[in-house]
Amino acid sequence: MHPTLADVVRALEGFYPPSTAQSWDQVGLVSGDLDQPVTRVHFAVDPTLAVIDEARSLGADLLVTHHPLLLRGIHSVATSTAKGASVTALVVHDIALWVAHTNADVAEPGVNDALAAACGLTDVAPLATVEGQPLGRVGELPAPISLAEFTTALYAALPASAGGIRVAGPPDARVQRVAVMGGAGDDMFDHVRAAGADVFVTADLRHHPVLEAREEARGGTPYLVDAGHWATESLWLAGAAQRLETALAEAHPAASRVETHISTLRTDPWTFVVGAEPPGGTS
């Protein structure tokens, strides 16, 4: 006997309550029958067609993703569109989909705690409170190191991606206090400055906000690090899967074990980079 989808959803909602998601977000159960048994849960950042096919090939009954499939309204699920094909594939193959987005960002532990750990931070605290929830994290490195050393170590700790890491700041600058925000974070600059961070690790940094932030800093702190949206958020998956396995085993000791699997697909949409400069510029 296996736990039902209702049992698994109950455990997931205990870790990542939908009520803690930001007001604009769409989280929770997207597809699936709450009475269906669950034997394997597949975890991924994005519910792409390839990830859904990966879940199907692994025999997963439930796909848990960080990013929503239906964040914005759609008016058709015909297979002529990617969204429609995704919904159809989930339903036809009896794969439930459950989403933990900003409710996983604010959770403790959650997406930002995993990123803070990858940065090697201690004394970690929330970076800001947004809509009543703790968003982002800020903490300390054990000792000051150069910006180049910090970002090189972070690159090694993150899953490999085509884009690597983009850095705005002098390679030899000393940094110790670090703020992090998994995924897009260029709306958090005021909070980063207020926290006194030397460097801010996030993703999806745009030209104008970054240029203005560096102008305001007059060449000083905070330095900015774009470590990639997919890379900064994929770190959370393994911990989430382990927590779910443990919770289900404790709540349903007589039930058969639910297996979990982490997607091996890199859903970062970028595939290669031409002409990237190393720390210190071109030789």
N, C-alpha and C positions, 0 to 999 in steps of 0.2 A: 504494500500500500504506500502510495506517495502523497505528499502534501498537495493540496489543491492550489490553483492559481490564487484563490482568495487568501489562503494561508501565506503564500509568498508575498503577495501585495501587502498584507498586514505587516509583515516583517520589514519590508522595504519602506513603507510609510512610517514605521517607527523610527527608522534612521533618517529619512528625508521627508518629513511631513509636507504634503502639498501646500498647506497653509503658510509655509515659510517662503514659498516662491515669490518672486517679485510680481507686481500686479499685472505686468504686460506678458508674463510667461504663460506657457501651456505645458503642464506636466501631468503625470499620473498615467492611468491605464488608457491606452489608445485602441487596442484591439484585444480580443480574447474572451473566453467564457470563464467566469470565476469558478465554475464547478469542474473545469478540466484539470486532470492531474498534471503535475510538473515533475519531470525527471531530470531535465538539464536546462540550465539558464546560461545564456550567452550574453556577455558584456561587451559593449563597444561605445565609442564616442559618438558615431554618426549612424543613423538608420538608413544607409545607402542601399541601393539594389544589390551591390556585391556583398555587403554585410548580411543582408537578409538571406541571400543565397548561401553564404557561409553558415549561418544559423541552421538553415534547412538541411544542408549536407551533414552537419554534426548531430542532427536529430534533436535540436533544441525545441522546447515547448514554449519558452519565454525568451524574448530579447529585451535586455535592459540597456538603454542608451542614455547618454548625457544630453545630446541635442534632440529637440523635438522634431518629429516628422511633419507635424501640422501646426507650425507656429502661427502662420498666417492663413486666413480663410481660403478655402478652395471650393469650387462649385461643380467639380466632376472628379470621379475616381476611375475614369476610363483609362485603359492601359496605354493609350496614346500619349499620356504624360508620365513622367517619372514618378510623381507622387501617386498617381492612380495605379501604376504598375506595382509600386511598393505596397500600397494598401491591399491590392488584389493578392499579391504573393503572400502576405501575412495571413490573410483570411483563408486562402485556398490550402495553404500548408499547415493550418491550425497553429500558427505561431503568435502568441500574445506579444504585445509591445507595451513596455512600461518605461516612462521617461522621468529622470531626475535631473533637472537643469539647474536653475538658480537655487532650488532647495538643496541641491547637493553642494553648490558653491558655499552656502552659509552654514552647512552642517559642520559639526565637530565630532569626529574627524570628517572632512569632506575634501572637495577638490583643492581648495586653497591650502589646507593642511598638508596634503601630499606634495604640493609645489614648494611649500616652505621647507619641508623635510628634504626635498631634492636640493634646495639651496644650502642646506646645512645650518638652518637657523635654530636658535634657542630663544627662550623667553618670548615665545610667540603669543601675540594678542591680535584681536581684530583691528583691521586698518580703519574701518569706518562703520557707522550704523546707518543703513539705508532702508527705509520703510520698516523700521523696527527690527531689522535683522543684521547680524554682524557680517559685513562683506569685506573680502580681502584679508590679508594677514600682514603683520609687521613683526620683525624679530631681529636678533643680533647674530652675527657670525662670531665664532669663538675668539677671533683676533682680527685686526684690520689686515686686509690684503689688497693687492692692486685690482683695479677693475678688470684688467685683462686676465688675471689669475682667477678671479671670481667667475667670469663668464666662460672661461675655458673649462672650469670644473663643472659648471652648470650644463654646458653642452654635453659633457661626458655622462651626466646623470640623466639627461632626457633621452627619450627614444629618438632614433635617427630620423631626420627629416631633410628634405631637399633644400629647404631655405636656410637651415642653420640658425644662427642667432645674429640679429642686428643690434648694434650698440651705439648709443649716442653719448660720448664722453671720452676723455683722454685715457688711454690704456694704463698709464702709470698712476692714475688717481687712486687714493686710498679709500676703501669703503669698508663699512662694518654693519651699519644699520640698513636693513633691506626690507622693502615692502613688496608684496606679491599680490597679483590678481590673475587667476587663471582665465584664459580667453581674453576677450576684448576689454581693455581697461583704460582707454585714453580719456574717459570721463572722470577719472579718479585722481587727477593731478593735484587738486586742491587738498585732498585728504593725505596724499603722499607728502606734500610739503608740510602740512600741519603735524604729521607724525615725525618729522625730522629725519626722514629716510635719506641715506646717501645714494641709494639706487632703487629703481622700481622695475620689477620684472613682470611683464604682462605680454600681450600680443595684439595684433591688428592695429599697430600704431600708424596713424595717418600723418602725412607730411605737415600740414598746417598746425595741428595741435602740438606735434613734437617740436617743430621749429619755434613756435611761440613759447613752449615750456623751456626750451634751451635758452631762448632770449631772456626770459624772466630770470633764469638761473645765473645769467651773466657768465656762463662757462663753468659754473660750480655745480653743486648738488641741487636737486637729485639728478643723477645720470639715469638714462633710460635704456631698457633692454627689451627688445621684441624677440621672444623665444618661440613664437609660433602658437597659433590657437590650438591645433590638434595636439601638439607635443605637451603643452602645459596642462592640458586637461586629461590626457590619457593616463597620467600617473595614478589617478584616482581609482581606476578600474579594478586593479588587483585587490586593494584593500576592501572595496565594496563587495567584491565577490566572496572574499574570506569571511567578512562579517555576516553575509547572508547565510553561508554554509553553517557557520557556528550557531546563529540564531535559530535556524530551522532544526538543527540537531538537538538543541536544548528544548525547543518548544514541542517537538514531535519525536521523542526518542524512540518510539516504536515504529516510526515510518521509515521507509527505505530512504537512503541518502540521496539528496539532490546534488547532482554534479554541476559545477560551474566551469565556464570556459571563457578566456579572454580572447577577443578578436586579434588575429595576427595581421589583419589588413591595415595598411596605412591610409587613412581616409583624408589626410592632408591633400588638398587639391593641387598643390604645386609639385612639379616633377623634376625640375632641375634649375640651376642658377648659373649664369654666365658672368664672369668678371668680378666676383666678390673680393673685397680687399681684406687682408689679414690685419690684426691689431697693429697700429702704427702706420697704416697705409701701405701703398705699393713700394717695393724696394727700388 
